Amino acid sequence: MKALLAVLILVSVLTPQVIADEPTRCNPNVTDKLVALTFDDGPHVSYTERILDILEKYNVKATFFIIGENAVQHPKTIKLIYDKGHELGNHTYTHVSINKISKEKLIDEIEKTSHVIEEMCTFRPRVFRPPFGAYSDQSIATVTSLGYRSVLWSKDSRDWQLPPVEQILRAMEVSSGDILLFHDYNQANSPTPDALEMLIPRLLDKGYKFVTVTELLYCK
């Protein structure tokens, strides 16, 4: 019996285990009225700059999770996001579901995107959002090993489905520490800009402050 126990202990020590942090969905420890506004899939030829104008109007900072191949097509917009003081995050190079690709492919998707952003802005992203919100323990372990913090969301606008603005606003009944999901790359007639024009002043009037994802993660 003792010999069997010793073997089991030895196997448990020698067997490699995947230890991964769960992606962050919010910061429940925030005591102040802080929320993080995030945008996926950009940059877009027109929507991104329109959204940037709205954010500037209300002096709001946000985090943009960038797709590498879109960044290559719109380098001036990437630079504009950065120059206006917003945070750039990594959203893979081709918007691939990271739980369906090899570790080598995942590393390439992430590092290729960060390299593109760094070349344009001399800034290397520190946060990563998996496309579709899909992930596995193994994929998140890989992301973590590369030095990125994986971030999801707690409030989803579902703006990619082109819902009415009022439906988006109902989905944005926020609390302190929430991470809000929008998209700056969307189909024609995106409701996102109009929704932001109503949501941002509404939350500001309630005493909320908008911060970047990284700022929110380290707030208490």
N, C-alpha and C positions, 0 to 999 in steps of 0.2 A: 504493500500500500504506500509506504514511504517512497519507494522507488518510483512508483507511478506518479505520485504528487510532484516529485522532483523533475520528472520528464515534462509534466504539464507546465510547470513554472518555467523551465528552460525554453519550451516551445513558445510560450507567451512572450518571453523576453526577446527571442530571436525573430519572431514573426513580425514583418513590417506592418505598421498600422497607419491608415490615413487619418490625420488629425487636422480638421479644417474648421475655421470659424464660420458660423452661419452668417450669411449676408445680413447686413444691418438694414432694418426696415424703418427705424425711428430711433430717437433718443428719449426714453421714458424718464430719464433722470434730470431733464431740463427743468429748472425752477422758474426761469423767465419765460415770457411769451415769445418764443423763437420758433420759426419754421424754415424749412429749406425748400426752395422752389427749384425743380429740376426739369431739364428738357432733354429728350432722347432723339437720336437718329440724324441730327443735322451735321453740317449746316445745309440750309435750303437757300436757293437762289433769291427768294423774296421773303419768306416767312421769318427767317432768323433775324434779318435786319429790322423787320417790322416789330418783332418782339423786343429786340434790343432798344428800340425807340420807346416802347412802353415802359420797360424797366428803368430807363434813364429818366423818363418823365416823373416817376415816383421814387427815384433814388433807391432802387431795389437791386440787390445782388443775387445772382442765381448760379447754378451749376449746369453746364452743358455737357452731356455725355456724347462724345463725338464718334461718328463712324469714319474710319480712316479713308476709305475711298471717296467719301463725300468731301472730306477735308482737302484731298488732292484736287478736287474739282473747284473748290471755293476757298483758296488760301487767304484771300483778302478778308473774307468773312470770319475765318478763324482768328486772324490777327485782330480784327475789330472786337470780337468777343473778349479776347484777352486784354486788349488795350483799355476796354471799358471797365475792367476790374472784376470780371466774372471768372468763375473757376471752370477749367476744362477737365473733363473726365474721359475715360476710355470706354468705348462701347463696341470693341472689336473692329476689324478692318472691313468685313463684308456682312455684318449683322447675322452671323451664324449662331445657331444654337450650340452652346459650348458643351452640353452634355452628350452631343452626338458626334464629336470629332476627337481625334487623337490628342494626346498631351502635346506632341510636337506641333500639331496644327494650331492648337490653342495658344501656345507660346508665340508662334509666328503671328497670329491674328492680333494679339495684344501688343507685342513689342513693335510690330510694324506700324501700328497706329500711334503709339507713343513716340516713335522715332519721327513720324511725319509732323506731329504736333510740336515736338521739341525743335525740329528744324525751322518751323515757322515762327515760334514764339519764345524759344530758349526756355521753355517750361515743360517739365515732365509730369504728366498726370500722376496723382497718388490714389485716386479712387477709380473703381471699375464697376460697371453695371452690366450684368449678363443680358443679352438680347432675349426678349420674350419673358424675362424673369425666370428662365429655365437654367437649372444647374444640377450638379451632382456633388457629392462629397469630394470626389477625386478632382473635379474641375475647379472647385473653390480652393482646394488645397494647392493646386498649381498656381492659381491667381495669387494666393497669399504668399507662396514661395517666391514670387516675382516682386513682392514688395507692395502690392496693391491692397486696398481695403475694398471689399465687395459691398455694394450698396443696392438695396431694392427700394421700396417705398411703402408708405402706410396709407396714402390717399391717392386713388387713381382716377384721373379725369376721364379716361377712356376716350380722349379727344380724337384718336385715330379712327373711331367709328363714326365721326361727324355727328355727334348728338346735338340737340339744341343747347344753347348757352345756359339756360336755366337748369338743365339736367346736370351739366358740369358743375354749376354752383352748388347744387344739392349734394354732389359727391364730395365737395370741399368743405364739409363741416369739420374744421380742424381743431386740434388741441396742441398744446405746447410740445415741441419735439417731433412733430410730424414732418415727413418727407413727402412732398407733393409731386406727382408724376404728370408731366405734359410732354408734348412732342413739338419740336420746331420744324421737323420735316413731316409734312402731311399731304393729304390729297387736296385737290382744288376745293375751294370753299371751306377751308378749315375754320372751325369756330374758336380756335385757341386765342387769337388776338382779342376778339370781342369779349371772350370770357375773362381774360386777364384784365381788361379795362374795367371790368366790374369787380372782380375778385380782389385785386390788389388794394384798391382804396377801402374796400369793405373790411379787409383784415387789418389794414393800418388803423382804421377808425376804432377797431376793437382793441388796439394796443399791441398788435403783433409786430414783430420785427423779422425781416427776411435776412437770412444768412446763407452762406454757401454750405454745402454738405459737410465739408471738412470742418468748418467752424462749428456746425451743429454737433458733430460727433464728439468734439472735445469740450462741449459745454456741460456744466453741472447745475 
